Amino acid sequence: MRLVLLDMDSTFIQQEVIDLLANYAGAGIQVAAITERTMAGEIDFRQSLIERVELLRGLPISVFEQVRSEISLSKGASEMVDTLHSLGHKVAIVSGGFENVIRPILENANIDYFRANVLEVSEGALTGKAISPIIDRAAKADYLRELANELNIPLTSTVAVGDGANDLGMMEISGLSIAFNAKPVVKAAANCAIDDGDLAGVVRLMGI
């Protein structure tokens, strides 16, 4: 058995969830700019998340369903999951995005395990805060270790797939690291890269 752990935003799905949420808050341009700098490794993820989430304060929780309708899986995502499952492997997602939005998508995609940030809600609206602990670079690496230990899979039999600086921690400790449509800093650090946006390539790079 092998374990494949993927980032969510701009990896398993084509969009950045926080950017979609920000559009409804009238802060789309501002948040997208912070997201871009964060993924390039220019800004600390934890601090940037706090700043971006604050800009979402007051949004009604109905926005979760609206944003969910705008999300599409990356090319080859379903094929990758089906192939890996057919061979007895496990697929997991770890996301700096938000469980409030992505949980139904991941359950529908038959993802075995997932962990993501959670937006705090009060009286039917976002408070502008994320509930601790925040899923940052270190937390992603910790989740890979946790799952590998739980499944009794050596780290050498794990695969980490991501696109941003926030994914480097899990990619550093995985047996195989794959940069997916990645920022230069991530592509330089990965064992290999997929540049055509097709997640089916993960299976091929695993030698399957």
N, C-alpha and C positions, 0 to 999 in steps of 0.2 A: 504493500500500500504506500502511496505517495500523497503528500498534501500540497495543494496549490492554493496559495493565499494571494488574493488580488486586492488592489486599491479599487475604490468604487468610481469616484468622479473622474471623468475623462479617461477611464480605463475600462471597467466593466460596463459603464454607461457612457454615452457620448457627451453628456452635459456636466456642468458644475452646479450642484444643487443650491449652494449658497448664492450663486449668481442669479439663479432663477427666482429664489425667494426675494432677493434684493430688488429685482425689477418691480415686484408688487409693492415694495416699500418706497419706491422712488429713489433708490440709492444704487441702481444697477451699475452705472459707470464707475462710481466711487469704489464699490465692493469688487468689481471685476478687476480693477487696477491693483487692488491690494492682493487679490487672489493670484494674479499673474506674478507679482513680485515674490509672493510667498512660495509658490511652486518652483520658482527659479532659485530659491535659497537665499534671497536677498533680505527677507524678513523672518523673524522667529514665528513659527506656526502658531504656537499657543497664544502669543500676544495678538497676532493678526486675527485669529479666530474671535477672541474677545472683542476686538474693535469692530469686526464685521457683524457679529451677532447683535451687538448693541444697536446697530443701524436697523435691525429688524423689529425693534420694540414696537408693540402695538398692533402688529399684524394679527388678524383673526386666524384661528386654527383651521378655518375652511381653506386657507391658502395651501395646506398640505396636499389636499386632493387636487387642487388646481395645478400645482407644480408637478405632481405625480403624472398628470396627463401629458405633460410636455417632455417627459423623459423617455429615451429610447436606448435599448441595449446596444452595445457596440457590435459591429459586424462580427459574426462568428462566435458570439458569446454563448448562445444556446447550444450550438454544435460542440463547442469546447466542453461545456458542462456535461452534456449527454455522453460524449466519448469517454471522458474521465470516469464518470460514474459506471459506464458499462465495463470498465476495466478494474473496478473496485477501488478507485482513488477517491479522495475527499476534496471538496472545493469550499473555500471560505473567503469571506470578504471582510476587510477591515477598513473603516472609512473615517476620514475627518469630517465627513458630511453628517447627516442627521437621520437617526433611526425613525423619527416621527414621519419622515417622508418615504424612506427607502424600504422599510420592513416589508410591506406588501409586495413590492417588486422582487425582493430577494426570496421571499417565501414562494412566490409564483415561479421563480426561476430555479427552484429546487436546490438552492444553496444550502450546504450542510451546516455551516456555522457562520455567524457574522457578529461584528461589534462596530458600533458607531457612536458618535456624540448624540446627546439628547438635548433638544431645546426645551427650556423651562417654560411652562404654560401656567397662567393664572387667570381665572375668570374668562376663559375662552379666547385668550390672546397671548402672544409671545411677550415675555418680560424683558427680552433683550439680553438674556443670560443663557449660558449652556450649563447643564448640570455636571458637576465633577464626578469622576475624573475626565479630563479632556483627552481625546484620542489624538496624540501628537506622534512625532517620529519615534520616541522611546516607547510609547504605548503600543505602537504597531509591532515593534520588534518583540516586546513582551508577549503580545498576543500570539505571535508565531511560536515562541518558546512554549507558551502555555498549551496551545493546541497540539503541538508535536509531542509534548510530554503526556498529555491526556490520551492521545491515540497511540502512544508508544512507537512513534516514528522518529528516527534520528534526523537531526537537522540537515544532514547530508542528503536526505530523501525529500526535502521540502523545496518548493519553488515559490519565489516571490515575484509578483508582477506589479509594476507601478510606473508613474509618469513624472512625479514631482519630488522635490527634496525631502518632503515628509515621508517618503517611502524608502529612503536610503538605509535607515536602521534595519528594517526587516530584510532588505536586499543584501546587506552586508553579512548576515548570519545564515542565510538560506543556502542550500546546496546548489541551486541554480537561480540566478537573478536575471529577470527579463525586463528591459526598458521598453515601455509601450508608448509610441508617439511621444517620446519623453523630452524633457528639457535637457540641454547639453550636459549639465552637471550629472544628471541621472544616467544618461546614455554612456558617459565616460566611465562610470563606476560599475555598470552592469556587465554580466558575462556575455550577454547578447541582446539584440534589439529587434523589435518589430516596428517597422515604419509605415506599413500600409494600412494600419487601422483594423486588421483582421485578427481577432483573438484565436481563431483556429490555428494560428501559427504557434501558439503556446504548446499545443500537442506535438507538433512537428519538432520543436526545439527540445522537447523532453525525450525525443528519440522514439516516439510512438508512431 
